């Protein structure tokens, strides 16, 4: 990201949350739906798709609620569950480097497919990649 883009992003974030910049509820729901739809449809994502139930409805809602709060919007997941421990939620699954990388590629693809501005995608990807690495529990 060049200096001008960084300055523009800083100015935007001084007035809005990333949740708002991504389109608030409508934009975030579209992103989450696109992520799980891509995971469900593309055989390349089969290793991470297999970690989910056949019906993706509840995970879509839970992910939307988690990301809402994480991105500065309403803390829906914390309000419903009383807190968030993302590591504990993922502990039952064997998450190796391949699964981490598939998840990162899928969320990046979902952001691109959803029309999220490159500067927002570029700003979020390091944090999302770090989150995915934090969840890796298999060498």
Helices and strands as residue ranges (DSSP letters): H 3-15, H 18-21, H 24-41, G 43-45, H 46-49, H 57-70, H 76-81, H 86-90, H 97-113, H 118-135
